[in-house]
Amino acid sequence: QVQLVESGGGLVQPVGSLRLSCAASGSAITSYTMGWYRQTPGNQRELVAAITSGSSPNYADSVKGRFTISRDNAKNTVYLQMNSLKPEDTAVYYCNAKYFYRAYWGRGTQVTVSS
């Protein structure tokens, strides 16, 4: 079992920055593909960014060049650096850990981009 706790969300003005953290416990995440997803009311959860166990990242087209995902296996933590934020980035952001058929989710952290 992997427990995931997100932090770092909040209210930020457009073009501002936030860094989300996802702290894992219960198991080392070394072998897991870690991802950040987001969801807005009435919509499906969508992938924002993911990073493999070998630290290869991939991003949704909507965040390429603005968001950066990284992992620190020594701290069992994954980060999402979000720059040049836009109002359409407003959502609940969820951390995900995936290894073959196993998948775990955090409870999410709210990000609101508004002036």
Secondary structure, 3 states (H helix, E strand, C coil): CCEEEEECCEEECCCCCEEEEEEEECCCCCCCEEEEEEECCCCCCEEEEEECCCCCEEECCCCCCCEEEEEECCCCEEEEEECCCCHHHCEEEEEEEEECCEEEECCCEEEEECC
